[in-house]
Amino acid sequence: MTNSSKVNHITLRTRVINNTDSVAAFRQKVADYNMLFKFRLNMLVVFSAAMAYLVALQGNINWTIFVALCLGGFLVTGAANTLNQVLERDTDPLMKRTAGRPLAAGRMSVSEAIMIAGFASMIGITFLAYINPWTAVLGTLSLILYSFLYTPMKRISPIAVFIGAIPGALPTMIGCVAAQGELTALAIVLFGIQFMWQFPHFWAIAWVGYEDYSNAGFKLLPSKDGEKDYSAGLQSFYFALMLIAVSLMPYFMGVTGIISAIVVASLGLIYAGYSWKLYKECTKEAALKLMFSSFVYLPIALIVLVIDKI
C-alpha cells in the first residue's frame, strides 16, 4: 500500500468514526429530550385532555382546535417537566430512578434546559391561547403550580401531593374548556375525576419508591412525617370512594349513559378494594397492585365515557 493509499485509508476510518460518534451523540440527545419531557407521562396528560374534549364536545370535531390542544398540552407539560428537573438537579442524583436524567448526569447544562422550557412554554401557551383565553390561563396555572409550588414543596410537607394533584387534574378541565369555550359544571366534574384518582395513584407510587424518595428528602406519604404506615392505604380508600361518586356525575348530568356509569363505578370499587388492601396489609406488594390498578383505571374510564357519550 502506497503512502497516499494509507493516508486515504486513515482519513476514511476517521470519517467513519466521526460519523458514528455523531450518530451516537444525536441518539443520546434525543434520549435526553425524551427524559426531559417525560414523554410517556406527557402523553397520558395529552390523552386526558383529548378525551375530556371529546366528552364535552357538542357536534363535530374541530380538528384545528383539537391539534392545538394536543400540541399546546404536550409543550406546556414538557416545559413543566423540564423546570422540575432544573429545580431538582441536586436531588435527582440521589435517587436510582432519576440519576440518569440529563441534568442529574451532567449531560445537559442548566441554561440549555431553561431555554428549552422557555421556548416550549411560550409556544405551548400560544397554541392554547389560539383556542380561547380559558385554556391559556389554565395551562399557565398548571405550569406555575407544578414547577414552582409542587416541586419545592415535596421536601417540606406531604401536602405537596394535594398541591400537585391540581395541575395533574387540570388537563381534563382544559380539554373540556377547549370544547365548550367556558368553565362549565362538566369541566369541574372531569377535573374532579382526575383529581380524586391521583391520590391513590401517587401514594402507591410513593410507597413503592419510598427508599428512593427518602434519599432525596421527599415527604410524599400522607402520614405526619411522610413515613410508611396505614395512612396511605386508608386515605387512598377514602379518595377512591369519592372518585366513585364524582365519576357518576356525567351520567346524572345527562352527558353519558348507564353503561359508562356501571363501568366507572365498577372500576372505582376495584380501585377502592386495592386501596383497602394496602391499608390492611401495608406491604410493597399491595402498593404495587394499587399502582397498577391506577394505570388501568384512568384510560379505561375516560375511553368508556367517550364511547358512551358518542
N, C-alpha and C positions, 0 to 999 in steps of 0.2 A: 504494500500500500504506500503510495506516494505521500509526501508531506501535505500536499494540498488536499488529498483524499482524507487524510487523518483529521485535518482541520475541519473539513466539511462534516465528517462523521461526528466529531466532538460538538460542533455547532448544532447539528441536528438533534443530538442527545440532549443538549442544553435546552433547546426549544421545547422538546417533548416534556422534559422535567418541569420547565416553567409553565407549560400549558396544563400539566397535571396538577401543579400547585395552585394554579389559578382556578381550576375547576373545583378543587377541594376547598379553597377559600370561599368560592361562591356558594357551594353547598353548605358550608358552615354558617355563612351569613344568612342564608335562607332559614336554616335551622334556628339560628339566634332570633330572627324576627318572629318565627313561629312561637318560640318560647316567650318572647317579649309580649306578644299579643295574646298569648294563651289561646291558641286557635280553637281547640276543641271546646273549651269553656265559652269562648266568644260565640261560637256557632250555636250553642244552646241559648244564649241570650238573643241572638238574631231569630232563632226558631220561635222562642216565646213571643217576641214582638210580632212576628209574621202570623202566628196562629191567632193571637189576640186581634190582629187586624181583620182576619177572615171571620172570626166570631162576631165582631162588631159591624162588619160591612153590610150595608144595605144596597143591593144592586150589583152591578158588575165590578170586577176588579179594575182599578185604575193602575195600570202596570207602571206608569212613571212614578206615582207615589209609592207603590209597593217596593220598587227597586231603590228609591231614595231612602225609604225606611230601613231596608236591609243594609245598604251601604253606610248610611249615617250611623245606624246602631253598631255595625261592625267597627267602624273607625273610632267612635266615641268610647266604646268598650275597650278597644285596643289601646287607646290613649290612657284610659284609667288604669289598665293593667300595667302599662309601661311606667306610669308615675308611681304605682305601687311598688314596682321593683327598684325604682330610683330611691324611694324613701326607705326601702328595706334591704338595700345593698350591703349593709353591715351585718344584718341578722340572717340573710339568706344563706351565707356560707356555713352557718351553724346547724342547718337542717339538711339531712340527706336528700330530701325531695326537691330542694331548691338550690343546692350547692352548685349545680351545673348551669344555672341561668347565666346569660351573657355578662351581666353586670357583676354578679357574685363571683364568677370565674375570671373576671378581668379581661374578657374578650371584647368588651364594648365600653366606651367611655361614658361618663355621666352626661356630658354635653351632647353626645350623639343621641342618647336615649331621650333627653329632654327635647331636643329638636324634633325627633320622630313623634313624640307625644304632642308637641305643639302643632305640627302640621296635621296630624291625624285628628286632633280635636277640632281645629278650625274647619277642616274640610267636612268632617262628620257633622258638626253642628250646622254648617251651611246646608248640607243635604236635608237635615231635619227642619231647618227654617224654611226651606222651599215648600215643605208640606203644609205647615202652619206654625204660628208662634208658640202654641202649646207644646208641640213636640220638641222644639228647640229649647224651650225653658226647662222642660222635664229632663231632656238629655243633658243639659248643662248641670242641672241639680244633681243628677246621678253621678256625673263625673266628679263634682266637688265633694259630695258626701263620701264616695268610695275612696277617693285618693287622699283627701285632706282631713277627714274625720274618722272614718272607719280604720284606715291603715295605722295611724299613730295610736288610736285607742286600744288596739289589740294588746299592747304591752301594759296597759293601765288597768283595764277592767273588763270582765265578761260582758258588760253592757255593749261592747263592740259588736257582738253578734246581732243585737237588736238594731243597732245603727246600720250595720252592713246589710241587713235584710231589706232596708228601704230602697237603696239603689239596686239591690238584687231583684226587687219586685217591680221596679219602675218600667222595665221593658214591656210588660203586658199592658200597663197603663198607656205607654207611648204608642203601642200598636193600636189600641182602641181609639185613642185621640186622633191618630192619623186617619182612621176610617171615618170617625164621626165629627171631627173638626172642633170638638169642645170636650170639656171634662164632664162625663156623664156618670150616672149611677153604675152602669155596666163597667166603665173604666175602673171605678173604685172596687167593684166586686172582683174583677180579674186581677187587679193589684193584690187584693186580699188573698186570693187563692195562692199566688206565688209567694206572698209574704208569709203565710202560715206554713206552707210547705218547707220553707228554708230552715226552720229551727230544728226539726228532727234530722233533716239532711245534714246540716252543718255540724250539729253536736255529735252525730255519728262519725263524721269525718274527724272531728277534734278528738274524739275518744280513740279512734283507731291510730291517729298520728300523735297521740298525747306526748310521748317522749320527745319526738322531734320538735313539736311546738314549745314544749317546756325548755328545751335547749336554747330556743330563741327568746325566751321570756314572755311568750304569748299566753294570755289568760282567756281561754275561749269557752271552757265548760261552765255551765250555769251555777255551780256551787260558789260559795262565798269567795274563795280564793282561786277559783278556776281549777280545782283539783278533781280527780275522779271520785265520784260517789253516785248514789242513786238519783241525784237531782237531774242529770241529763236524761235518763230514761223517763222519769216521772213528768218532767216538763215537756219532753217530746210527745208524750201521750196526750197531755192537755192540748197542745197545739195541733196534734193530729185530729182530735175530736172537733176542735174549732174549724179545722180545714174541711171536715165533712159538711158542717153547717154552711160555710161560705161557698163551697163548691156546688151546693144545691140551689144557690140563688139564681143562676142563669135560667134554671127550669121554672122557678116560681115567678121570675120576671117575664116569662114567655119567650125568651130568646132561644132556648133549646128545648128538646123534648124529654120524654120519660126514659128513653133508652140511655141517654148520656147521664141522667140523674142516677139511674141504677148503677151504671158502671163506675162513675166517680165516687159514689157512696161506698161501693164495694172496695174500690181501691183505697179509699180513706180508712175503712175498717181494717184492711190488711196492714196499712201503714201504722195505724194505732196499735195493732197487735204486735208488730215488731218493736214498737216503742215500749210497750208494756213488758215485752220480753227483756229488753235492755234494763228496764227498771228492776225487774225481779232477779236477773242474773248478774248484771254489772260485769260482763265479760267482753273481751275484744271480739269474740265470735258473734255475740248478739249485736254488737255495734256494726260489724261488717254486714250482717243480714239487713239491719235497718238502713245502712248506707246504700246497699244495692237495691233495696225496695224503693228508695227515694229516686234512684236513677230511672226506675221503671215508671213510677207514678206520674211524674210531670209530663213527659212526652205523650204517654197514652191518654191522660186526662185531657190535654189540650187537643189532641187529634180527634178524640171522641166528641168533644164539644163542637169542633168544626164540622165534622161529618153529620152529627145530629142536627145542627143548625141548618146545614145545607139541605 
